[in-house]
């Protein structure tokens, strides 16, 4: 009995080694495994951001005094705005808006300096291009904050009935960096797409090449075949996760405030769940093309829409919120934000970990059940 178990273990390790050789020998697959995550995290980390930088601003300075020039200098020094044009009248301002020369406009009144000195309230007019609601709201908020800081610095006791100056403090992201909001979600999205797609193709490739027959007549049980297929991709995915963390920390200035070991444990759990989805897809389809299309479209779109990465789940209808709970990336996204940004521990994220564990066990069981021991 012991001899048989030893032989089975040797055979299993040999099969795992064969899978590693297959991954390392295929240069194109290896480039996808190692190169794609680097490109995606850098691209998404810099491109996907809620910040608006270098917005074109139009300026109508009716005061033309030292105070107004100081305010203009403060605005131009900010990376959020580029003063596109100084206009002389409202008609010229309207014409510039029609031509799309500015995202917003600041109108400084004639008595700007005297209003600041007397402290009776400062009235500045902000006009934004409402064709892009999100951008217009953002630039108005930025301008409000800059002008409020300027007035408060010029006359701390000034009466500001319009509440231009507000004392705001953003927890966990005081600089309101867009990358901190998107990197946890992009991390989940990259791992899900990568693990699911590559694993989905693995078993289907054996079917198309005809090598599945050799596996089926071998003494391996289905669970050992599936595990041997998954272990190399699990290892490479952990390496990818490490690379993503390093890039996030050193290149994108993403903090890691929580326990790194906890973060890795949750990541491994999420990766196994993604690999299980890929294995399930590979059991259900017959061609590599079908496996790739289903794994890409069937996981990427639901993850982007229902995981909370780009759209708040709380704002969705109840039925869609219930469906969102079936997306593994939703729970991993919550864990990454809690551990990386907030520095929270397992006592806070244990529910999410339990949900991902249940999904992993269920998906693995379903993969085993749908694994066909006979070729059609």
Order of alpha helices (4+ residues) and beta strands (2+ residues): alpha-alpha-beta-alpha-beta-alpha-beta-alpha-beta-alpha-alpha-alpha-alpha-alpha-alpha-alpha-alpha-alpha
